[in-house]
Amino acid sequence: MEQQCESGGECLSNGDVVNEDRISELHEALLVHIMSSLPTKTVVATSVLSKRWRHVWETVQNLKFDSKYHRTFLEDVYRFFMLHKALFLESFHLEIRHRYDASNVGILIGIAFARHVRNLVLDLDYIFYYDDVGSTVINPSVLCIYDNNTLETLTLKHSILLDFPYRVCLKSLRKLHLYYVRFRNKESVCNLLGGCPSLEDLVVHRSYKLFVSEKTFTIAVPSLQRLTVQDYYQDYYHRGGGGEGGYVINAPSLKYLNIEGFYKREFCLIENASELVEAKVSDVCDINYENILQSLTSAKRLSLHFSPLEIKYPSGSIFHQLVYLELHTDKWKRWNLLSLMLDGCPKLQILKLIDVPIYVFQQRKSDRRKWNQPKCVPECLVFHLETFVWIGYEWQRRDEKEVATYILSNTRCLKKATFSTKPIEPVELKKLEKRLEMLNELASLGRASNPCHFVFESM
């Protein structure tokens, strides 16, 4: 027979307790902490569990509201805040999926500001994204009204039109993430970024369609340390036409830069980047590479993926601080850049080459992929290079063998070399034997100039 125990759980005949509610016995502060990781709708539902849970939700500081499958969304959110007692909000995440729920976004943001919110996310779902600009005016201009000293992170997503006639005042904002939002004009960009004196981390995702009002996107933030700009042409695989305008980046404190997906932009000017530590440039094509590379000469770590690699190396530029270089090589002029970079990186310690698959139309130019080695052995090979990695090494290609041979034959400090090749079916014994012979030949070349640990692996 089962009976009720004094603790509130159920006791079996042998005295064992089952279904004991240990969670309810926890301290209320710990309960609030646990519930802060749950969706707000679920948190409110806990109020019906028992008297112990009735008011716990009222002090939760992490709130997330989603209008999906919610017919009375705004009314429910207003009712929630009328009963909610927390004076401070750690985070407020608002996801809107219907146009009629977006009309009062400013009021909800104002409520969050009144609760001294630290992290704010406003996401207007893709349901608006492909509409005309004029029909998606969702304007959180409340950011201009309040002087906010608590907001540290702001994330704005999708169909949001930012119209800032006056400079915002977000004194404590450190992180700003903008995903496919629109700006009314250049002044709105300036008034947002200029009103964040403590901004350190900026993420901007854009596409060609978003350059309707401001073709030059200017990022001028003296305090900025991390910048990610992803800009893909909306019809990227349709090569007709191209993107206009470009970017001007002025961030003297910048340490980490990631730019990706620029297709036929007219320019990308990076000014005052003397503090740069690490930079990644990928999927950039039909733009002035010289301007980009010239601004990266102070970096210690570089990852470059230009496509196509019509490179004009900045004359007289030397990457004095560079110790790590990663090159994604997918075009027939790639070796020109490698040769120039080896010459211009006297302190390079780690070199990583990553081959991207070559398509059929590119293979016709294979006879033009020629390795022109530097006139003099680069200083980095003789004195500093310690690690050499080649992912996607095409062991049957003459030009790739020449490059590998040159590097291994001229290094004096190399400690480890790794070559990763495409797998070969076991039935192709001849290919397996030839690959093994080639790899052993490379290993002997490397060890002849310097004792080195070789690693050969399949991708």
Rosetta blueprint (number, residue, H / E / L):
1 M L
2 E L
3 Q E
4 Q E
5 C L
6 E L
7 S L
8 G L
9 G L
10 E E
11 C E
12 L L
13 S L
14 N L
15 G L
16 D L
17 V E
18 V E
19 N L
20 E L
21 D L
22 R L
23 I H
24 S H
25 E H
26 L L
27 H L
28 E H
29 A H
30 L H
31 L H
32 V H
33 H H
34 I H
35 M H
36 S L
37 S L
38 L L
39 P L
40 T H
41 K H
42 T H
43 V H
44 V H
45 A H
46 T H
47 S H
48 V H
49 L L
50 S L
51 K H
52 R H
53 W H
54 R L
55 H L
56 V H
57 W H
58 E H
59 T H
60 V L
61 Q L
62 N E
63 L E
64 K E
65 F E
66 D E
67 S L
68 K L
69 Y L
70 H L
71 R L
72 T L
73 F H
74 L H
75 E H
76 D H
77 V H
78 Y H
79 R H
80 F H
81 F H
82 M H
83 L H
84 H L
85 K L
86 A L
87 L L
88 F L
89 L L
90 E L
91 S E
92 F E
93 H E
94 L E
95 E E
96 I E
97 R L
98 H L
99 R H
100 Y H
101 D H
102 A L
103 S L
104 N L
105 V H
106 G H
107 I H
108 L H
109 I H
110 G H
111 I H
112 A H
113 F H
114 A H
115 R L
116 H L
117 V L
118 R L
119 N E
120 L E
121 V E
122 L E
123 D E
124 L E
125 D L
126 Y L
127 I L
128 F L
129 Y L
130 Y L
131 D L
132 D L
133 V H
134 G H
135 S H
136 T L
137 V L
138 I L
139 N L
140 P L
141 S L
142 V H
143 L H
144 C H
145 I H
146 Y L
147 D E
148 N E
149 N L
150 T L
151 L L
152 E L
153 T E
154 L E
155 T E
156 L E
157 K E
158 H E
159 S L
160 I L
161 L E
162 L E
163 D L
164 F L
165 P L
166 Y L
167 R L
168 V L
169 C E
170 L E
171 K L
172 S L
173 L L
174 R L
175 K E
176 L E
177 H E
178 L E
179 Y E
180 Y L
181 V L
182 R E
183 F E
184 R L
185 N L
186 K H
187 E H
188 S H
189 V H
190 C H
191 N H
192 L H
193 L H
194 G L
195 G L
196 C L
197 P L
198 S L
199 L L
200 E L
201 D E
202 L E
203 V E
204 V E
205 H E
206 R E
207 S E
208 Y H
209 K H
210 L H
211 F H
212 V L
213 S L
214 E L
215 K L
216 T E
217 F E
218 T E
219 I E
220 A E
221 V L
222 P L
223 S L
224 L L
225 Q L
226 R E
227 L E
228 T E
229 V E
230 Q E
231 D E
232 Y E
233 Y L
234 Q L
235 D L
236 Y L
237 Y L
238 H L
239 R L
240 G L
241 G L
242 G L
243 G L
244 E L
245 G L
246 G E
247 Y E
248 V E
249 I E
250 N E
251 A L
252 P L
253 S L
254 L L
255 K L
256 Y E
257 L E
258 N E
259 I E
260 E E
261 G L
262 F L
263 Y E
264 K L
265 R L
266 E L
267 F E
268 C E
269 L E
270 I E
271 E E
272 N L
273 A L
274 S L
275 E L
276 L L
277 V L
278 E E
279 A E
280 K E
281 V E
282 S E
283 D E
284 V E
285 C E
286 D L
287 I L
288 N L
289 Y H
290 E H
291 N H
292 I H
293 L H
294 Q H
295 S L
296 L L
297 T L
298 S L
299 A L
300 K L
301 R E
302 L E
303 S E
304 L E
305 H E
306 F E
307 S L
308 P L
309 L L
310 E L
311 I L
312 K L
313 Y L
314 P L
315 S L
316 G L
317 S L
318 I L
319 F L
320 H L
321 Q L
322 L L
323 V L
324 Y E
325 L E
326 E E
327 L E
328 H E
329 T E
330 D L
331 K L
332 W L
333 K L
334 R H
335 W H
336 N H
337 L H
338 L H
339 S H
340 L H
341 M H
342 L H
343 D H
344 G H
345 C L
346 P L
347 K L
348 L L
349 Q L
350 I E
351 L E
352 K E
353 L E
354 I E
355 D E
356 V L
357 P L
358 I L
359 Y L
360 V H
361 F H
362 Q H
363 Q H
364 R L
365 K L
366 S H
367 D H
368 R H
369 R L
370 K L
371 W L
372 N L
373 Q L
374 P L
375 K L
376 C L
377 V L
378 P L
379 E H
380 C H
381 L H
382 V H
383 F H
384 H L
385 L L
386 E L
387 T E
388 F E
389 V E
390 W E
391 I E
392 G L
393 Y L
394 E L
395 W L
396 Q L
397 R L
398 R H
399 D H
400 E H
401 K H
402 E H
403 V H
404 A H
405 T H
406 Y H
407 I H
408 L H
409 S H
410 N H
411 T L
412 R L
413 C L
414 L L
415 K L
416 K E
417 A E
418 T E
419 F E
420 S E
421 T E
422 K L
423 P L
424 I L
425 E L
426 P L
427 V L
428 E L
429 L H
430 K H
431 K H
432 L H
433 E H
434 K H
435 R H
436 L H
437 E H
438 M H
439 L H
440 N H
441 E H
442 L H
443 A H
444 S H
445 L H
446 G H
447 R H
448 A H
449 S H
450 N L
451 P L
452 C L
453 H E
454 F E
455 V E
456 F E
457 E E
458 S E
459 M L
